[in-house]
């Protein structure tokens, strides 16, 4: 039986690091179903190459 559960997120990293950096906002508190856990903004690479998003989760 599960009495409580929690998910904690750290900032979301992008690889390779885009020029100008990454703006990562992580929601804190109870998230409703369908809610947004994080929002990540960064400039697209000039060559439109692929990037990897690396969120860090902790689950309890």
C-alpha positions as YAML, in Angstrom:
chain: A
units: angstrom
residues:
- id: 1
  name: UNK
  ca: [0.00, 0.00, 0.00]
- id: 2
  name: UNK
  ca: [1.27, 3.49, -0.83]
- id: 3
  name: UNK
  ca: [0.46, 6.24, 1.64]
- id: 4
  name: UNK
  ca: [2.37, 9.12, 0.01]
- id: 5
  name: UNK
  ca: [4.61, 9.62, -2.96]
- id: 6
  name: UNK
  ca: [6.70, 12.53, -4.19]
- id: 7
  name: UNK
  ca: [8.63, 13.44, -7.30]
- id: 8
  name: UNK
  ca: [11.36, 16.06, -7.18]
- id: 9
  name: UNK
  ca: [13.06, 17.44, -10.29]
- id: 10
  name: UNK
  ca: [16.34, 19.29, -10.69]
- id: 11
  name: UNK
  ca: [17.05, 21.56, -13.64]
- id: 12
  name: UNK
  ca: [16.81, 20.08, -17.11]
- id: 13
  name: UNK
  ca: [20.13, 19.94, -18.96]
- id: 14
  name: UNK
  ca: [20.58, 20.07, -22.73]
- id: 15
  name: UNK
  ca: [23.44, 18.39, -24.60]
- id: 16
  name: UNK
  ca: [25.25, 19.73, -26.50]
- id: 17
  name: UNK
  ca: [24.98, 22.98, -24.56]
- id: 18
  name: UNK
  ca: [23.33, 25.56, -26.84]
- id: 19
  name: UNK
  ca: [24.86, 29.02, -27.31]
- id: 20
  name: UNK
  ca: [23.24, 31.40, -24.85]
- id: 21
  name: UNK
  ca: [22.57, 28.67, -22.30]
- id: 22
  name: UNK
  ca: [19.36, 27.02, -21.13]
- id: 23
  name: UNK
  ca: [16.45, 28.49, -19.19]
- id: 24
  name: UNK
  ca: [14.85, 25.73, -17.12]
- id: 25
  name: UNK
  ca: [11.84, 26.31, -14.85]
- id: 26
  name: UNK
  ca: [10.82, 23.38, -12.67]
- id: 27
  name: UNK
  ca: [7.39, 23.31, -11.06]
- id: 28
  name: UNK
  ca: [7.38, 22.90, -7.29]
- id: 29
  name: UNK
  ca: [4.49, 21.52, -5.30]
- id: 30
  name: UNK
  ca: [1.66, 19.12, -6.03]
- id: 31
  name: UNK
  ca: [1.15, 18.59, -9.75]
- id: 32
  name: UNK
  ca: [-2.31, 17.90, -11.09]
- id: 33
  name: UNK
  ca: [-2.86, 15.22, -13.73]
- id: 34
  name: UNK
  ca: [-1.85, 16.67, -17.10]
- id: 35
  name: UNK
  ca: [0.19, 19.42, -15.42]
- id: 36
  name: UNK
  ca: [3.57, 20.71, -16.59]
- id: 37
  name: UNK
  ca: [6.56, 19.44, -14.58]
- id: 38
  name: UNK
  ca: [9.18, 21.59, -16.28]
- id: 39
  name: UNK
  ca: [9.56, 24.14, -19.07]
- id: 40
  name: UNK
  ca: [12.86, 24.38, -20.95]
- id: 41
  name: UNK
  ca: [13.83, 27.19, -23.34]
- id: 42
  name: UNK
  ca: [16.97, 27.41, -25.47]
- id: 43
  name: UNK
  ca: [18.09, 28.58, -28.91]
- id: 44
  name: UNK
  ca: [17.99, 25.88, -31.56]
- id: 45
  name: UNK
  ca: [21.37, 24.86, -32.97]
- id: 46
  name: UNK
  ca: [22.21, 26.69, -36.23]
- id: 47
  name: UNK
  ca: [22.60, 23.39, -38.10]
- id: 48
  name: UNK
  ca: [19.30, 22.09, -36.66]
- id: 49
  name: UNK
  ca: [21.11, 19.06, -35.28]
- id: 50
  name: UNK
  ca: [19.64, 16.86, -32.58]
- id: 51
  name: UNK
  ca: [19.88, 17.72, -28.90]
- id: 52
  name: UNK
  ca: [19.33, 15.52, -25.84]
- id: 53
  name: UNK
  ca: [17.14, 16.75, -22.97]
- id: 54
  name: UNK
  ca: [18.31, 15.30, -19.65]
- id: 55
  name: UNK
  ca: [15.84, 15.80, -16.79]
- id: 56
  name: UNK
  ca: [16.91, 14.66, -13.34]
- id: 57
  name: UNK
  ca: [14.14, 13.04, -11.27]
- id: 58
  name: UNK
  ca: [14.06, 11.86, -7.68]
- id: 59
  name: UNK
  ca: [11.11, 9.66, -6.71]
- id: 60
  name: UNK
  ca: [10.15, 8.75, -3.16]
...
